[in-house]
Amino acid sequence: MRLAIFAAALAIPAAAFAADPVLDTIEARQGFYKLLGANMGVLAGMAKGQIEYDAAAAQTAADNMGTLTMYNVGHLYMPGTSSADSDKTRALPAIWEDFPGVQEKGAAFVEAVKGMQAVAGAGEDQMVAALGPLGGTCKACHDDYRAK
């Protein structure tokens, strides 16, 4: 009997800290994009001269982004996880209203990442030239689907 009461007492705090699927999804989505941004930051830093160009590091950043593009992000866009649903995100409801448009922009991003992977380690000029189209695909999504 005492064991049952003790087990029940332990279960109450655990239930109080149960995961929030909406917040967990938002945080996971943000984490995914932070990983992309960290690698984009390496490339942008090199292009701006804030970081010395390093062919191996540029290629690694591009390849990391390529790896991330293979991740199935569908579950990160659970309905109910927009800025209309939570103040923890800047993802606009337009994402869920225009998912084909999001997918089209995502496909353009994947192609731009492939372009970057092809040249990132080949030289600074080539990497810088590929950065414009890559950054443009990020901006296109942010412009339409992310609150300022």
C-alpha positions in Angstrom: 0.0 0.0 0.0 2.8 2.5 0.9 4.6 1.6 -2.3 1.4 2.4 -4.3 1.0 5.8 -2.5 4.7 6.6 -3.1 4.5 5.7 -6.8 1.3 7.8 -7.1 3.0 10.8 -5.4 6.0 10.5 -7.8 3.6 10.4 -10.8 1.9 13.6 -10.0 5.0 15.8 -10.5 5.9 13.9 -13.6 2.5 14.6 -15.1 2.9 18.2 -14.2 6.0 18.4 -16.3 4.6 16.5 -19.3 5.7 17.7 -22.7 3.7 20.3 -24.6 3.5 18.9 -28.1 2.9 22.4 -29.6 5.9 24.0 -27.8 8.0 20.9 -28.5 7.3 21.1 -32.2 8.0 24.8 -32.3 11.3 24.3 -30.5 12.3 21.4 -32.7 11.5 23.5 -35.8 13.5 26.4 -34.5 16.4 24.1 -33.7 16.4 22.8 -37.2 16.6 26.3 -38.6 19.3 27.3 -36.1 21.4 24.4 -37.4 20.9 25.7 -41.0 21.6 29.2 -39.9 24.8 28.3 -38.1 26.2 26.8 -41.2 24.9 29.6 -43.4 26.7 32.0 -40.9 30.0 30.3 -41.6 29.6 30.9 -45.3 28.3 34.4 -44.9 31.1 35.3 -42.5 33.6 34.2 -45.1 31.9 36.1 -47.9 31.8 39.3 -45.7 35.5 38.8 -44.8 34.6 38.4 -41.1 36.0 34.9 -41.2 39.0 34.0 -43.3 38.0 31.8 -46.3 38.9 28.2 -45.5 38.0 25.7 -48.3 37.5 22.8 -45.9 35.3 24.7 -43.5 33.2 26.2 -46.3 32.7 22.7 -47.8 31.8 21.3 -44.4 29.2 24.0 -43.8 27.8 23.4 -47.3 27.7 19.7 -46.8 26.1 20.1 -43.3 23.3 22.1 -45.0 23.0 19.4 -47.6 22.6 16.8 -44.9 19.9 18.9 -43.3 18.0 19.2 -46.5 17.6 15.4 -46.5 15.7 15.6 -43.1 12.0 15.1 -43.4 10.7 18.3 -41.8 7.0 17.5 -42.2 6.4 16.8 -38.5 7.9 20.2 -37.7 4.9 21.9 -39.3 2.2 20.4 -37.1 -1.0 22.4 -37.4 -1.5 24.7 -34.4 2.2 25.8 -34.3 2.0 29.2 -36.0 2.4 32.7 -34.6 -1.4 32.8 -34.4 -1.3 29.9 -32.0 1.8 30.7 -29.9 3.9 33.8 -29.1 7.0 31.5 -29.2 7.2 31.5 -33.0 7.3 33.8 -35.9 6.0 31.2 -38.3 3.0 32.8 -40.0 -0.3 31.0 -40.6 0.4 31.5 -44.3 2.6 28.4 -44.1 -0.4 26.2 -43.5 -2.6 28.1 -45.9 -0.1 27.8 -48.8 1.8 24.6 -48.2 2.4 24.0 -51.9 4.1 27.4 -52.0 6.3 26.5 -49.0 7.2 23.2 -50.7 8.2 25.1 -53.9 10.4 27.5 -52.0 11.9 24.5 -50.1 12.7 22.8 -53.3 14.5 25.9 -54.6 16.4 26.0 -51.3 17.5 22.4 -51.8 18.8 23.2 -55.3 20.6 26.2 -54.0 22.3 24.1 -51.3 23.3 21.6 -54.0 24.8 24.5 -55.9 26.7 25.6 -52.9 28.0 22.1 -52.2 29.3 21.9 -55.7 31.6 25.0 -55.2 32.0 25.9 -51.6 35.5 24.3 -51.3 36.6 25.2 -54.8 37.5 28.8 -54.0 36.3 31.9 -52.4 34.9 33.5 -55.5 32.8 30.5 -56.4 31.5 30.2 -52.8 30.6 33.9 -52.8 28.8 33.6 -56.1 26.7 30.7 -54.9 25.9 32.4 -51.6 23.6 35.0 -53.3 21.2 32.5 -54.8 21.3 30.5 -51.5 20.6 33.5 -49.4 17.8 34.5 -51.8 16.0 31.3 -51.2 16.1 31.9 -47.4 14.9 35.4 -47.9 12.0 34.3 -50.2 10.6 32.0 -47.4 11.2 34.6 -44.7 9.5 37.3 -46.7 6.3 35.2 -47.2 6.1 32.9 -44.2 7.9 34.5 -41.2 6.8 37.5 -39.1 9.4 40.3 -38.9 
